[in-house]
Amino acid sequence: MKGRKFNIGKYPKTFTYVLENDTFTKRCNRCGSVVLRETVKMDDDYPYQCLSCNENMFEFETHEGDYHTDKELDNLCCYTRDILQLDN
């Protein structure tokens, strides 16, 4: 992910999705990345998604942490763009 920079103008749907579902401080227990709220409700009803791990998560698989940095937000947008491909 080093050296990548998210392009808001090129991927507006991805950026909107991240802004609408950002938890700001809720983090993945595995990798420490900020997680997003899950928008697709499945049978198990996972409330969060870690785009860094590319996995849906239960509440107990997350924890409250520090507010994400600008670099972390950029990484979150890049992961979301690559995995969800909302602007294609």
Rosetta blueprint (number, residue, H / E / L):
1 M L
2 K L
3 G L
4 R L
5 K L
6 F L
7 N L
8 I L
9 G L
10 K L
11 Y L
12 P H
13 K H
14 T H
15 F H
16 T H
17 Y H
18 V H
19 L H
20 E H
21 N H
22 D E
23 T E
24 F E
25 T E
26 K E
27 R E
28 C E
29 N L
30 R L
31 C L
32 G L
33 S L
34 V E
35 V E
36 L E
37 R E
38 E L
39 T L
40 V L
41 K L
42 M L
43 D L
44 D L
45 D L
46 Y L
47 P L
48 Y E
49 Q E
50 C E
51 L L
52 S L
53 C L
54 N L
55 E E
56 N E
57 M E
58 F L
59 E H
60 F H
61 E H
62 T E
63 H E
64 E E
65 G L
66 D L
67 Y L
68 H L
69 T L
70 D H
71 K H
72 E H
73 L H
74 D H
75 N H
76 L H
77 C H
78 C H
79 Y H
80 T H
81 R H
82 D H
83 I H
84 L H
85 Q L
86 L L
87 D L
88 N L
